[in-house]
Amino acid sequence: MLSKLLPLLILVPLIELALLIYVGIVIGALYTILIVLITGLIGIVILRKQGVAILRKTRSNLEQGILPAEGIVDGALVLLAGVLLITPGMIMDVLGFVLLIPQVRRFINNQLRAAARRKFERGEVYYWRAH
């Protein structure tokens, strides 16, 4: 697993750095820094708003006796978006903002659920219930 992630962990920061340098040359260092700061601040505001909405929905589901599986995945994706937005870099900002789009999170949630269902059907994943 680590051998598959290692190239990404090396390449992504290098690409981010190269992009920041390029943008800094084209529009200037000050504007580049401002873009990174402003996108981070906008992301934090959006993250806070959507995070609170997800928590309310999850709490409501729990009060109604509904297992909030979708809300848990949604919350994890919003958390990931926040981490990406706080991480300096324009590619990470774009990915973070994309994850803040509810329709994108719904699509990812559906894909994850379908993948989990396939694994259960093939017997690749087992679960147990407490009695």
Secondary structure, 3 states (H helix, E strand, C coil): CHHHHHHHHHHHHHHHHHHHHHHHHHHCHHHHHHHHHHHHHHHHHHHHHHHHHHHHHHHHHHHCCCCCHHHHHHHHHHHHHHHHHHCCCHHHHHHHHHHCCHHHHHHHHHHHHHHHHHHHHHCCCCCCCCC
